[in-house]
Amino acid sequence: MKIKEPDLLELSNWFEMALSQSSRLERKDKMRMRKKIRDELYLLLSWEKPTADVIFNRWEERLDKVFKVMPANLRDDLFRLLRKKLTVPKT
C-alpha cells in the first residue's frame, strides 16, 4: 500500500510533536532536523510498495540525530503508526 498525502501530514505532525518534547535542542538544530524529516517523508510518495520495516530502517540511518533526542518509547509509537498506515485493509 502506498503512502498518501494525509498520511504524510500525520507523520509530519507526529515528528513535530516529538521534536517539541525535546528541550535540549537549539532552534537551528530543530530546523535542520525538520528539513531532513520533510525530505524523507516526501520521498515516500515515490515508493511503490513500501513496508514499515524498510522505511523505519532507512529512517534509523538517515534520521539518526532525530531518533537520538527522542525517548525510546516514541520510536516504538512511530513504528506502530507506520505499520498501521501501511497495512492493507481486509475487505
Residue pairs with C-beta under 8 A, 6 or more apart in sequence:
1 49
1 86
1 87
1 88
2 45
2 47
2 48
2 49
2 50
3 44
3 45
3 47
3 50
3 85
3 86
5 45
7 85
8 41
8 42
8 44
8 45
10 81
10 85
11 41
11 81
11 82
11 85
12 37
12 38
12 41
14 77
14 78
14 81
15 34
15 37
15 41
15 66
16 34
18 66
18 70
18 74
18 78
19 25
19 30
19 33
19 34
19 66
19 69
19 70
21 70
21 71
21 74
22 69
22 70
24 69
25 33
25 69
29 65
33 63
33 65
33 66
36 62
36 63
36 65
36 66
37 63
37 66
40 58
40 59
40 62
40 63
44 50
44 55
47 55
50 86
51 86
52 79
52 82
52 83
52 85
52 86
55 82
55 86
56 78
56 79
56 82
59 67
60 67
67 75
